[in-house]
Amino acid sequence: MEKIVPHVAQAVGRITDRAQLANHVERLAQSNRDLENFAAVVAHDLSAPVRRIGSYLQLLQRETGELPPKARGYAQTIASQVNHLSELLKDTLAYAHVTASTDTRQAVDLNELVSETVGPMASELREIGATIEIGDLPVVEVEASLIRQVVQNLVDNAIKYRDLDRSLRVVVDAEFHEYFVDEHRSWWKIRCSDNGIGIDPERADEVFKMFSRPEILDERPGIGVGLAFVKRVIERHRGAVGVEPGLDGGTCICFLLPGITAPDVV
C-alpha cells in the first residue's frame, strides 16, 4: 500500500496541474475575447462622432463662403485628419471582427477570387500603368470574404508603396508546401510579389504589427493596419505569413493556406 501512495499522489498532482492549466487557458482566451470586443465597441462608438465632425465642417465651409488662404489651409487639415481617423476606426473595427470559423469555410478557387477582387481596381491600375499577373492558383478551404480582403489589402499596399520611377508590376502565384499542421490536408504557399520600394529586412517582423508604418512613408496614404489584418486572417486559418524579397528589389508577402482535406486512405 505504501508503494502505491506516491504514485497516486503524483497522478492527483498531474490532474490538478492540468486543471489549473485548462483554467488558465480559458481565462486567457476570455481576456482576448474581452479585448477584441472592447476594441470593436470603441471603434464603432467613435465612428459616429467622427462622421458628424466631418459633416459639420462641410456645413461650416458652406456658411462662411470663401475662406482666407490660412483658414482654408486649417479647414483642409481638419478634413484630412477626419478622413484619416475614419479610416483608422474602420480598419480597427474590421481587425477586431476577424473570425475564421471552420463552420463557414468552403472550397474556393483562388484564381476566381483573385480575379474578382482585382477586377474593380482595373481603372486605377490602368491610370498608374500597373499590371497584375495571376499564376496557376489552387483551390483552398477558407473563409472567402476574409481572403478576398487579404488580397485587396496586399494589392492596395503594392499601389501605395510602388516605386514612382517605374511601372508597378504585381505577381500572384502559388506552390505546394509541406506544412503539416494537419497531415490529412494539403497546404499551399501563396505569394504576392511586387517591384515597389521594398521592406527593410530588419523591419520585416514589424510590418505585421498594428499601426506600423515606415517613417519615410509618412507622406503616403495608409494607417498601418493592412498587414496586421492579413496576419490575423492567415493565422485564424492556422497558416503563417512572412516577407521575402520581391521583384527587382520589391516586396513579396507570402502566406500559407489550407487546401482541400485529403480523402481518407483505406
Secondary structure, DSSP 8 states (H G I E B T S, - for coil): -TTHHHHHHHHHHHHHHHHHHHHHHHHHHHHHHHHHHHHHHHHHHHHHHHHHHHHHHHHHHHHH-S--HHHHHHHHHHHHHHHHHHHHHHHHHHHHT----GGG-EEEEHHHHHHHHHGGGHHHHHHTT-EEEE----EEEE-HHHHHHHHHHHHHHHHHT--TTS--EEEEEEEEE--TTSTTEEEEEEEEEE-SS---GGGTTGGGSTT---GGGTTSS--S-HHHHHHHHHHHTT--EEEEE-GGG-EEEEEEEEEEE-----
